[in-house]
Amino acid sequence: MNKTNKAWTLLALISLCCFLATSSFLFVQSNAVSYVSDDPKACINCHIMQPQYISWQKSSHARVASCNDCHLPHDSFARKYLFKMMDGTKHATMFTLRMEPQSIRIADMGKNVVNNNCIRCHSNYFTNALSAHNRHIENKDQRTCWECHREVPHGSQRSLTSSKHGLIDSKNIEADWIKKYLKRGKK
């Protein structure tokens, strides 16, 4: 191997080591493993989701469904985790680059998933042939469940600074990594 090839090889190895070290640091600091779980607290690793977490926590759905039960597809394992990866990457990028909107709104892809999950979990309500629910499903009129059921499960809050059901101490729901970070800053 000549000197030029050795230099390029060394540069490539150093670059690879820097990339792996930075990736490992970010993986640990962001608590990336938590995003693979079904724990709703993973959704508040970014503080901007606290109003949604609080309103869900106070809703009837908190006893029977996690965030992933409603917000991820359940038709296949691969689709669930692909969707989770794509959506999580989008959220992490927006949060990291400070691009999150003041009023969080679900994207079209997410709307379809949530609506399908409403139908999947509540299909026992569609047994009556005369029900309005059946007309919506059979006619494929593109109406979402929350057009009638607006308060389920997140209430009517629509921004980072509002939370209809936010009458709990937010320190109890902060992500662990935020608590550790804040403790280090006080030393």
C-alpha positions in Angstrom: 0.0 0.0 0.0 1.4 3.4 -0.9 1.4 6.5 1.3 -1.7 8.0 -0.4 -3.8 4.9 0.1 -2.6 4.6 3.8 -3.6 8.2 4.3 -7.1 7.7 2.8 -7.6 4.5 4.8 -6.6 6.3 8.0 -8.9 9.2 7.2 -11.7 6.8 6.5 -11.2 4.9 9.8 -11.0 8.2 11.8 -14.2 9.4 10.1 -15.9 6.1 10.8 -14.9 6.2 14.4 -16.1 9.8 14.8 -19.4 8.9 13.1 -19.9 5.8 15.4 -18.9 7.8 18.5 -21.3 10.6 17.6 -24.1 8.2 16.8 -23.6 6.3 20.0 -23.6 9.5 22.0 -26.8 10.6 20.3 -28.4 7.2 20.7 -27.7 7.2 24.5 -28.6 10.9 25.1 -31.9 10.7 23.2 -32.9 7.5 25.0 -33.5 6.0 21.5 -34.4 2.5 23.0 -37.5 4.0 24.5 -38.9 4.7 21.1 -39.1 1.0 20.3 -41.3 0.4 23.3 -45.0 0.9 23.7 -44.5 3.1 26.8 -46.5 6.4 26.4 -43.8 8.2 28.3 -41.6 7.8 25.2 -43.9 10.3 23.5 -42.9 13.0 26.0 -39.2 12.6 25.5 -39.7 15.8 23.5 -41.5 18.2 25.8 -43.7 19.5 23.1 -46.0 16.4 23.4 -46.9 17.0 27.0 -50.3 18.5 26.3 -51.2 15.4 24.3 -49.8 13.1 27.0 -51.7 14.9 29.8 -55.0 14.9 27.9 -54.6 11.2 27.0 -53.7 10.4 30.6 -57.0 12.0 31.8 -59.1 10.3 29.1 -61.0 7.1 29.1 -58.5 5.7 26.6 -55.6 5.8 29.1 -57.0 2.7 30.8 -57.2 0.7 27.6 -54.9 2.1 24.9 -51.4 3.5 24.6 -50.2 6.1 22.1 -49.1 3.3 19.8 -52.4 1.5 19.9 -54.0 4.5 18.1 -51.1 6.1 16.2 -49.4 3.1 14.6 -50.8 0.7 12.0 -51.5 -2.8 13.3 -51.9 -4.8 10.1 -48.3 -6.1 10.1 -45.2 -6.0 12.3 -43.1 -4.6 9.5 -45.5 -1.8 8.7 -45.9 -0.9 12.3 -42.2 -0.4 12.9 -41.5 1.2 9.5 -44.2 3.7 10.2 -42.8 4.2 13.7 -39.3 4.8 12.3 -40.5 7.2 9.7 -42.8 9.2 12.0 -40.2 9.2 14.8 -37.5 10.4 12.5 -39.7 13.2 11.3 -40.6 14.2 14.9 -37.0 14.0 16.1 -35.8 16.1 13.2 -38.4 18.8 13.6 -37.7 18.9 17.4 -33.9 19.0 17.0 -34.0 21.7 14.3 -36.7 23.7 16.3 -39.2 23.4 13.5 -42.2 22.2 15.5 -45.3 24.1 14.9 -47.2 25.9 17.8 -50.3 23.9 17.0 -49.6 20.2 16.5 -51.8 18.6 13.8 -51.8 15.1 12.7 -50.5 14.5 9.1 -52.7 12.8 6.5 -50.8 9.5 6.8 -51.4 9.5 10.5 -55.1 10.4 10.1 -55.6 7.3 8.1 -53.9 5.1 10.7 -55.8 6.6 13.6 -59.1 6.4 11.9 -58.5 2.7 10.9 -57.5 2.0 14.5 -60.7 3.6 15.8 -62.7 1.3 13.5 -60.5 -1.7 14.5 -61.1 -1.2 18.2 -64.7 0.0 18.1 -66.0 -2.3 15.3 -68.5 -3.8 17.8 -70.5 -0.5 17.6 -71.1 -1.0 13.9 -73.4 -4.0 14.1 -76.6 -2.1 13.7 -77.3 -1.8 9.9 -79.0 1.6 10.4 -76.2 3.1 12.4 -74.5 6.3 11.2 -71.2 4.6 11.7 -72.1 1.9 9.0 -73.1 4.6 6.6 -69.7 6.3 6.9 -67.8 3.1 6.5 -69.9 1.7 3.6 -70.1 4.9 1.7 -66.4 5.6 2.2 -67.3 9.3 2.6 -63.9 10.2 4.0 -65.3 11.4 7.3 -63.0 10.7 10.2 -64.3 9.4 13.6 -63.2 12.5 15.4 -65.4 14.7 13.2 -68.2 13.7 15.6 -66.1 12.5 18.5 -63.9 15.6 18.8 -62.9 15.3 22.4 -61.6 11.8 22.2 -59.0 11.3 23.6 -57.0 14.5 23.5 -59.7 17.1 24.4 -59.8 20.4 22.5 -56.3 21.7 23.2 -54.5 22.6 20.0 -51.2 24.2 21.0 -48.0 23.7 23.0 -49.2 26.2 25.6 -52.7 24.8 26.3 -53.9 21.7 28.0 -57.5 21.4 28.9 -56.9 18.5 31.4 -53.4 19.7 32.5 -54.2 19.9 36.2 -51.3 17.7 37.2 -47.8 18.5 38.2 -45.8 18.3 35.0 -42.6 17.4 36.9 -44.1 14.0 37.4 -44.2 13.4 33.7 -40.9 14.8 32.5 -38.8 12.4 30.6 -36.0 10.9 32.7 -33.3 12.3 30.4 -34.7 15.8 31.0 -34.6 15.3 34.8 -31.0 14.1 34.6 -30.0 17.0 32.4 -31.7 19.6 34.7 -30.0 18.1 37.8 -26.6 18.3 36.1 -27.2 22.0 35.3 -28.0 22.8 39.0 -24.6 21.4 40.2 
